[in-house]
Amino acid sequence: MIRTVIIEDEKPASRKLERMLSIFPEIQLVAKLESVEEGIAWFSENEHPQLIFSDIVLGDGLSFDIFEKIPTKSFIIYTTAFDQYTLKAFKLNSIDYLLKPILDEDLAGAIEKYKSFIPSDNAVSSQEIKQLIKKDKSNLSRILVKIGYNLKIVQTHEVSCFYSENKIVYLQTQERNYPSDFTLDELEEVLDEKKFFRVNRQFIINSDFIKNIHTSPNYKVDLEFQPQEEITVSRDRVKDFKDWLVC
């Protein structure tokens, strides 16, 4: 039996996932938790399960807070409406990342993936996690940004570039720029490398928005929508940049 915990603050979603899991005879549900506070308390006092299905955005914080406070060797399958947390999820024992609404075939695939990677002692080594990231990392397609007290979903295909300014990374769209919670290094890991390229330490650009490329005296890129600062390709990136343009 696979001892399993659900972490989900929306009761309908929790009940639906429980019903979906009930068709798998090997799954033994041992707890349903609804908050970061409840999660920290439960994992502090109970034997950790083999498998966790966890939403990311909970009413009192992110479920990541639970596992940063109480380290676990359990495998985690994250379930969420947003895919902007992919990189951090895979750093915290995640073996899969299911976007809501969860499809039956995706859930079955995630459970099979758990079975294929589970070691005999149920522990996850850092090397195994790195291999899972390399094999199963999906490209970031949506980003959740905050505008005052409101949240907005921005599709990455709408972003002409990501750039760093005063230690904050912004994404530029036709409408405006938005601050994000990412670093450029993190974005490099999760963006579609066929579409996005880091031209220097400050900019990652989207090929769909390239308007012009100047080659003298330096490689300079003009985008349809960009901040006022010029975008210059670093000398050590020019060859890779040209290769990327035709890949």
C-alpha positions as CSV (number, residue, x, y, z in Angstrom):
1,M,0.0,0.0,0.0
2,I,1.1,3.6,-0.7
3,R,0.4,5.7,2.3
4,T,-0.8,9.0,0.9
5,V,-1.7,12.5,2.1
6,I,-3.7,15.2,0.3
7,I,-3.0,18.9,1.0
8,E,-5.7,21.0,-0.5
9,D,-7.6,24.1,0.9
10,E,-10.5,23.9,-1.4
11,K,-12.9,21.2,-0.1
12,P,-14.5,20.4,-3.5
13,A,-11.1,20.0,-5.1
14,S,-10.0,17.8,-2.1
15,R,-13.1,15.6,-2.4
16,K,-12.7,15.3,-6.2
17,L,-9.1,14.2,-5.8
18,E,-10.0,11.7,-3.1
19,R,-12.6,10.2,-5.4
20,M,-10.1,10.0,-8.3
21,L,-7.6,8.3,-6.1
22,S,-10.1,5.8,-4.8
23,I,-10.0,3.8,-8.0
24,F,-6.3,3.0,-7.3
25,P,-6.4,0.0,-4.8
26,E,-2.7,0.6,-3.9
27,I,-3.4,4.1,-2.6
28,Q,-4.1,4.4,1.2
29,L,-5.2,7.9,2.1
30,V,-4.1,8.6,5.7
31,A,-4.8,12.4,6.0
32,K,-6.3,15.4,4.3
33,L,-4.8,18.7,5.3
34,E,-6.0,22.2,4.4
35,S,-3.4,24.8,5.4
36,V,0.3,25.4,6.0
37,E,-0.3,25.6,9.7
38,E,-2.2,22.3,9.8
39,G,0.5,20.7,7.5
40,I,3.4,21.8,9.7
41,A,1.6,20.4,12.8
42,W,0.7,17.1,11.1
43,F,4.1,16.4,9.7
44,S,5.7,17.3,13.0
45,E,3.6,14.7,14.9
46,N,3.1,11.9,12.4
47,E,5.0,9.4,10.3
48,H,5.5,10.9,6.9
49,P,3.7,9.2,4.1
50,Q,5.2,7.7,1.0
51,L,3.3,10.0,-1.4
52,I,1.8,13.5,-1.1
53,F,-0.6,15.3,-3.4
54,S,-0.3,19.0,-2.6
55,D,-1.9,22.1,-3.9
56,I,0.7,25.0,-3.9
57,V,-1.3,28.1,-3.1
58,L,-3.1,27.6,0.3
59,G,-5.1,30.1,2.3
60,D,-2.3,30.9,4.7
61,G,0.7,30.6,2.3
62,L,2.4,28.2,-0.1
63,S,2.7,24.5,0.7
64,F,6.4,24.9,0.1
65,D,6.5,26.5,3.5
66,I,5.5,23.2,5.1
67,F,8.4,21.3,3.6
68,E,10.9,24.0,4.1
69,K,10.0,24.0,7.8
70,I,9.6,20.2,8.1
71,P,11.9,18.5,5.6
72,T,10.4,15.3,4.2
73,K,11.6,12.3,2.2
74,S,8.1,11.7,0.8
75,F,7.6,12.0,-2.9
76,I,5.3,15.0,-3.8
77,I,3.0,15.5,-6.7
78,Y,1.9,19.1,-6.9
79,T,-1.6,20.0,-8.1
80,T,-2.2,23.7,-9.0
81,A,-3.9,26.0,-11.4
82,F,-0.6,27.9,-12.0
83,D,2.6,26.5,-13.5
84,Q,4.9,29.3,-12.4
85,Y,6.2,27.3,-9.4
86,T,7.6,24.4,-11.5
87,L,11.3,25.0,-10.7
88,K,10.8,25.3,-7.0
89,A,8.5,22.3,-6.9
90,F,11.2,20.1,-8.4
91,K,13.6,21.3,-5.8
92,L,11.3,20.0,-3.0
93,N,11.0,16.3,-3.9
94,S,8.4,16.7,-6.6
95,I,8.1,14.0,-9.1
96,D,5.2,15.5,-11.1
97,Y,3.3,18.7,-11.4
98,L,-0.4,18.4,-12.4
99,L,-2.3,21.5,-13.6
100,K,-5.9,21.8,-12.6
101,P,-8.4,20.6,-13.7
102,I,-6.6,17.2,-13.2
103,L,-7.2,14.7,-15.9
104,D,-7.7,11.0,-15.1
105,E,-4.8,10.0,-17.5
106,D,-2.5,12.6,-16.0
107,L,-3.2,11.3,-12.5
108,A,-2.6,7.7,-13.5
109,G,0.6,8.7,-15.2
110,A,1.8,10.5,-12.1
111,I,1.2,7.5,-9.9
112,E,3.0,5.2,-12.4
113,K,5.9,7.6,-12.4
114,Y,6.0,7.4,-8.6
115,K,6.1,3.6,-8.8
116,S,8.9,3.6,-11.4
117,F,11.1,5.9,-9.3
118,I,10.5,4.8,-5.8
119,P,13.6,3.4,-4.1
120,S,13.4,0.5,-1.7
121,D,13.8,2.7,1.3
122,N,11.4,5.4,0.1
123,A,14.1,8.1,0.3
124,V,15.0,10.5,-2.4
125,S,18.5,11.5,-3.1
126,S,19.5,14.9,-4.5
127,Q,20.9,13.2,-7.5
128,E,17.7,11.4,-8.2
129,I,15.8,14.7,-7.9
130,K,18.2,16.3,-10.5
131,Q,17.6,13.4,-12.9
132,L,13.8,13.8,-12.5
133,I,14.1,17.5,-13.2
134,K,16.1,16.9,-16.3
135,K,13.8,14.2,-17.6
136,D,10.4,15.7,-16.6
137,K,10.8,19.5,-16.5
138,S,8.0,21.2,-18.5
139,N,8.2,24.6,-20.0
140,L,6.7,27.5,-18.2
141,S,3.6,28.7,-20.1
142,R,1.9,31.0,-17.6
143,I,3.1,33.5,-15.0
144,L,1.0,34.9,-12.1
145,V,1.8,38.5,-11.5
146,K,0.6,40.9,-8.8
147,I,-0.9,44.3,-9.7
148,G,-1.6,46.2,-6.5
149,Y,-4.1,43.9,-4.7
150,N,-5.0,42.0,-7.9
151,L,-3.5,39.0,-9.6
152,K,-3.1,38.6,-13.3
153,I,-2.2,35.6,-15.5
154,V,0.3,36.4,-18.3
155,Q,1.0,33.8,-21.0
156,T,4.7,33.5,-21.6
157,H,4.1,33.7,-25.4
158,E,2.9,37.2,-24.8
159,V,6.2,38.2,-23.2
160,S,8.7,39.9,-25.5
161,C,11.5,39.8,-22.9
162,F,12.4,39.4,-19.3
163,Y,14.9,41.8,-17.8
164,S,16.5,42.6,-14.5
165,E,16.4,46.1,-13.0
166,N,17.3,47.1,-9.5
167,K,17.4,43.4,-8.4
168,I,13.8,42.8,-9.7
169,V,13.0,40.8,-12.8
170,Y,10.3,42.2,-15.0
171,L,8.4,40.7,-17.9
172,Q,7.5,43.0,-20.8
173,T,4.3,42.7,-22.8
174,Q,2.5,44.9,-25.3
175,E,0.5,46.4,-22.5
176,R,3.2,47.1,-19.9
177,N,5.9,45.6,-17.8
178,Y,5.2,43.5,-14.7
179,P,7.4,42.5,-11.8
180,S,7.9,38.8,-11.2
181,D,9.1,36.5,-8.4
182,F,11.7,34.8,-10.6
183,T,15.4,35.4,-11.1
184,L,16.7,35.3,-14.7
185,D,18.7,32.1,-13.8
186,E,15.4,30.4,-12.7
187,L,13.7,31.5,-15.9
188,E,16.4,30.0,-18.0
189,E,15.6,26.7,-16.5
190,V,11.8,26.7,-17.2
191,L,11.3,28.8,-20.4
192,D,11.1,27.1,-23.8
193,E,14.7,27.3,-25.1
194,K,13.5,27.4,-28.7
195,K,11.6,30.6,-28.1
196,F,13.6,32.3,-25.3
197,F,17.4,33.1,-25.2
198,R,19.4,34.9,-22.6
199,V,21.4,37.5,-24.6
200,N,23.3,38.9,-21.6
201,R,23.2,39.1,-17.8
202,Q,20.2,41.4,-17.9
203,F,17.9,40.2,-20.7
204,I,16.1,37.1,-21.9
205,I,14.3,37.7,-25.2
206,N,11.5,36.0,-27.1
207,S,12.3,35.3,-30.8
208,D,8.7,36.0,-31.8
209,F,9.1,39.7,-31.0
210,I,12.5,40.4,-32.7
211,K,12.0,43.3,-35.0
212,N,15.6,44.0,-36.1
213,I,19.2,42.8,-35.4
214,H,22.1,45.2,-35.8
215,T,25.5,43.6,-36.2
216,S,27.8,46.6,-36.1
217,P,29.7,47.5,-34.0
218,N,28.0,45.1,-31.6
219,Y,25.0,42.8,-31.9
220,K,22.0,44.8,-30.8
221,V,18.4,43.5,-30.8
222,D,15.3,45.6,-31.3
223,L,12.0,44.1,-30.0
224,E,8.5,45.1,-30.8
225,F,8.0,45.8,-27.1
226,Q,10.9,46.5,-24.8
227,P,12.1,48.8,-22.0
228,Q,14.0,51.9,-23.0
229,E,17.4,50.3,-22.4
230,E,19.2,48.9,-25.4
231,I,19.5,45.1,-25.7
232,T,23.0,44.0,-26.7
233,V,24.1,40.5,-27.1
234,S,27.2,39.7,-25.0
235,R,30.3,38.9,-27.1
236,D,30.6,35.5,-25.6
237,R,27.0,34.7,-26.5
238,V,27.0,35.9,-30.1
239,K,27.8,32.4,-31.7
240,D,25.1,30.7,-29.5
241,F,22.7,33.5,-30.4
242,K,23.2,33.1,-34.1
243,D,22.8,29.3,-33.7
244,W,19.6,29.8,-31.7
245,L,18.1,32.1,-34.4
246,V,18.1,29.3,-36.9
247,C,17.4,26.3,-34.7
